[in-house]
Amino acid sequence: MEGVSALLASYPTAGLAGGLGITACAAAGVLLYRIARRVKPTHTVVNCWFCNQDTLVPYGNRNCWDCPHCEQYNGFQENGDYNKPIPAQYMEHLNHVVSGAPSSRDPAQPQQWVSSQVLLCRRCSHHQTTKIKQLAAFTPREEGRYDEEIEVYRHHLEQMYKLCRPCQAAVEYYIKHQNRQLRALLLSHQFRRREVDQAHGQSFSSSAMKAPFQVILLRALAFLACAFLLSTTLYSPSEPSAPGAALPPALPPGGNSSAASDNTTTQAEGWQQLLSLLPEHTTEKLHEAWAFGQSHQTGIVAVGLLTCLLAMLLAGRIRLRRIDAFSSCLWALLLGLHLAEKYLQAASPSWLDTLKLSTTSLCCLVGFTAAVATRKAAGPRRSRPRRSEKQQ
């Protein structure tokens, strides 16, 4: 420790440069670590275009996967077409046969499709099959007007192959029945989705607002540095350049009881009794640390500023608070005051010491508030109701 103190005394700027270098290296290491962790995920959640169900697939297959719920392929180009040929579109033997036999389905779930032989009579079922074949074999006169011509042709086939009255009534009843069941499913799905979103939002907000351990430690270190700086400023002698400037006033020499008042004598005796409980080696180390802090106040301020900035960097944009920004501004102002005092030296005005002491006290108070309020959990935000289209 004596060798380090002698080295710092011979090179006054070595302590400041060393503190700045260590803090800069730590900040660069943390930044590189956060950049290295930004890798692509191994899996992702995708939504089926046909049945609107979510599925977890590998990240590389996010645009080419088969839905396990409806067995449909999901992989599309920019123009909306499939990104690979699907033989089941033009090969009948690759598709499963839909029959009207009762299956072991849950009666609470609606039937997704039904064969035409169940609802329609033999004549109407034959007409529907003929209409589908004629629509599939349709050839337009002009390729540019394909949509218009096929709509006209479809309307012509609808008029030609109309359903009989019993079949028409059965189809309308089945459509109404499907609408009721699908409406109930849609409402229940919306309620479940809203509950999941609310639970996810609450868990995300609670996890996002909780500060990491590194941020808490850095804020506490910034407060301790400011408290040490304030104590060295309050108990520093009037002439910093004197040889006795390195001796802390917290270690009274004693023996001058006749010149001091009773209050001072009692306080000195209390300090002596307290320091007598510590080992001699520890007292010497505290004496040297106090002297080092008094002679390197500018370096302590620079380290405190970099510690506060590093805590803000680790906290991230979500956990950034106004008190952290205000504390950084106070540290920067305090560093400017110390540099101005060092530049002016003997010609420094008296109001500069008062301003420096006030800024140090305010910075210590703000740092203590930031360190204590770190673990305060933020309550869940109330979700604002969305306006309907009619209200908009």
N, C-alpha and C positions, 0 to 999 in steps of 0.2 A: 504493500500500500504506500510506503514511503517512497519507493522508487517511482510509482505511478504519479504521486503528487509532485515529486521533483521534476519528472518529465513534463507534466502539465504546466508547472511554473516556468520552465524554460521555453515552452511553446504554448502560449496562451490560446492560440486558435486550434490547437490539436483536439481539445475536448469538444468544441463546437463542431469541427469537421467530422470527428469520429461519430458523434451522435447523429448528425445529419446523414452520414454514410450508412450507418446501421439501419436507421429508419427508412431511408430510400431503398435499400436492398430488401428489407422486409416487405415494403409496399409493392415492389416489383415482383417479388416471389408470390405474394398473394394474388396479384393481378394475373400472372402467368398461370397459376393454379386454377383460377376461375375460368380463364379462357380455355384451358385444356379440358375442363370438365364439360364444355359445351359440345357434346357428341350427339350423334343421331340416336334416337331410342331404338331398342330392339323390336318392340311391338307397338302397335297403335290401334285405336278404336275407330272402326269405320261403320257407316250406316248403309243398310241395304236400300237400293233405289226402288225395289218392288214391294217389300213388306215393312220397311221403315224400322227394322230391328238392328240393334247395335251388336257388333261382333269384334272380338279381339283377334287380329291377324298380324303376321310379321310385317315389319316396316317396309320391306321390299315388295310385298304383295298387296300394298294398299290400293292399287288400281287393277288388280287381277286376282279375284278370289270368288269362291262359291259360297253363297249364303247357306248356313246349316239349317235355317228355319224354313225357307221356301225353295231351296235347291236351285236358285237362279244365279247365273254368272253376272258378276259386277266388274266390268272393265270397259271403259268407254274412251273414245277419242275426243278431240276438241269439237268436232262437228256433231257429237251425240251418237255416233255409230259404235258398234263393238270394236274393240281393238284386236280381235282375233276371230277367225272363222269358227262358227258353232254348227257342227253337222246336224244337231237335233232340230234345227230350224227347217231343214229340207229333207230329212230322213224320218219317216213315220215310225220305223221300228225302234228308234232310239228314245221315243217318248212313252211314258207309262199310260196305260189305258184307264180312262175314267168310266166307272160303271155306276149304276144306280143301286148297287147292293149296300145294305147298311154296314157301316164300319164301326169299329170300336173307338169312336171319338167322344170327347167330353160333351155331354149335352148342353153344358153352360156356354161352350164356345160356338159361335155361328159357323154355319157351313160355308166354306169359301167358294165352292163351285158345285154345280149339280148338272147331271146329264139332261139333255133335252128329252130323253125318253121318259123321264120321271114326270115332268110337267106337261109335256105336249103329247098329243095323240099321234098315231102313226102317220096320218096324212100331213099334219103340220111339221112333224119331225123330218119327214122326207123333203118337204118344201124348204126348210131351213138348211138342210144339207145341200140341196140343189143351189140355193142362193149363195152359200159360201163357196161352192165350186165355181160358179159363174163369176163371182167377184175375184176369185184367185186367178181365173183365166182371162180377166179383162185386159184389153190392149187399147190404149188411147189412140186417137187419131193424130193428136199433136202432143209430143212429150212435154212441151212447156206448159200445157194446160191439163196435166194429169189429175191434179186434185179436183179441179172443177168438173171434169168429165166423169170421174169416178163417183162424185157426190150425186150427179144427175142419174148415173146408172144405178146407184144404190137406192135412190128414191123410187126409180122405176121398178126395181125388184121388190121393194117393200110393198108397193101397190099391187104388184102381180101376185105375190105370195103372202097374202095377209093371213093372220092367225084367225082361227075360228073363235067364237065368243067364249066357250068354256076355257080354251087355252089362253086367250087374252086375259080373262079374269084370274086364272091361276098364276100367270106371269106377273100381273100387277100386284096380287096379294104377296107373292114371293119377294118382289122388290121392296114392298113396304115392310115386310118382316125383316129383310136384310138391313134396311135402313135403320130400323129401331135397334137391332142388335149392334150394328156398327156404331151408331151414335152413342150407345151405352159404353162400348169398348173405347171409343175415342175420348169420352169424358173421363173414364177411369184411368186411361193412359195419361191424359193431361194432368190429373191430380197426382198420380205417382211421379210423373216427371217433375212437377213443381216441388213435391216433397224432396225428391233427390237433389234438385238444384239448390233448394234452401239448405239442406244438410251439407252439401258440398261447399256452398258459399260460406256457411258458418265455420266449417272446419278449415277452409282455406284462409279465412280472415284471421282465425285464432292462431294458425300456424305461421301466417305471414307476418303478423304483428309481434310475435315472440322473438325477441332479440337473441342472437347466438351468444355463446359463452365468451367468444373472443371479443365481441363488441362490448359486453359488460365489463370484461377485464380492462380493455383499453380506456373506457370511460372512467373507471375507478382509478387507473394509473394517471390519467390526466388530472383528476381532482387532487390526488395525492401530490403530484408535482406542483400544482398551483398552491396547495396548502403549505408545502415546504417553502415555496418561493415567498409566500406572504409572511411566514414566520421569520425567514431571513431578512425580509425587508423591514419588518417591525422592530426586530431586535438588533439590526445592524448599527454599528457605531456611526458617529457623525462624519468621520473622515475615513472613507474606504481605503485610501492609500496608506494609512498608518500601518505600522507593523502589527499592532494588536487587532487589526481588522479580521484576522483569521480566527480569533478566539471568540467563541459564541458567548453571548451574555447569559445564556442559560446555565453556564458553569461558573458561578461566582467564586472568586478566589477566597473570600472570607478574610477575617483579620482586621477589617476597617470598621468595626462596630461602633467606635466612638464617633466617626464622621457621619455615619448613616443613621437614619431614623429607626425606631423600633419595628416599624412595618418592614423595612428593607432587611433588617437583621433577621427577623423571623422567617422571611421568605428565603433568604440565603441559607439559613440553617436547614430549612425544609428541603431545598435543592441538594444540599450536601448529604443529608440523611438518605434522600432518594438515590443519589448517585453512588453512595457507599454500598448500596445493596447490589450494584452491578459489579461484574468482574473488572479488574483494572484494564485488561486488554480491550474489553468492549467499550469502556469509557474513552479510551484513546481513539478507537475507530470512529465513535460518534463525534469526537472532537474534530478529527480530520474530515469527516463527511460534512460537518457543519461549515468548516472553513472552506472546503471545496465548493459548496453551494453558494457561499457568499461571494466568492471570487469568480464564479461562472454562472451568474444569473441569466445572462443572455442565452447561453447554451441550454439552460433548463427551459427557458421560454420557447426556444426553437423546438426542443424535443416535445414539449407539451402541445405545441401547435401541430406538429406532424402526427402525434398520437391521436389528437382529435380528428384530423383529416383521415387518418387510416381507419378509425372507428366508423366514420361516415361512409367510407368506401366499402367496408365489410358489411355494414348494415344494408346497403342497397337503396334503391329508389323507393321501395314500398315502406321501409321502416324509417325513412328520413323524417326527422322532426324539426320544428322551428327552433327549438332550444339548442339543438346541435349546431345549426347554422349560426345562431347568435353566439354560442360559445366559441366557434371558430373565428368569428369576427373579433371577439374580445381578445383572443390569443394573438391574432394578427396585429391588432392595435397595440397590445402590450409589447410585442416584439419591435414594432416601430418606435415606441417610446424608449425602449432600452437601447436601440441602435442610435437614436437621436442623442440620448444622454452620453453614450460612448463617443459619439462624434464631437459633441460640444465639449466634453471633459470638464475642465474647471469653469468654463464660461456658461455652464448650464444654469438656467433660471431656477428660482425656488419653486415656482408653480409646477415645474415639470415633475418634481418629486411627489408633490401632492396629487397630481393627475395620475402618476404611475401607481401610487398607493391605492387610489380610488379604483382604478381599472383592475388592479390585482385582486382587491377585495370583491368587486363585482364578478370577476371571472371565477373566483373561488366559490362564490355563492351559486352561480349558474352551473358550474361543474358539479357541485354537490347535488343540485336539483336534478341534473341530467343523469347522474349515477344512481340516485335513489329511485327515480321514476322509470328506470329501465324495465323492471319486472312488472310494471302495472299493465294488466291485460286489458285490451280494448274490447268493449262490449260489441255484440253483433249488431250490425247496422240494420235498420228497418228497411225492408224492401218497398220501394215506391210502386204503387199499383199502376199498371199500364192502362192508358186510355184506349177505349175501343175506337173502331173506325168511324162510328157515328158521332162520337164526341170530337174527333179530330176534324 
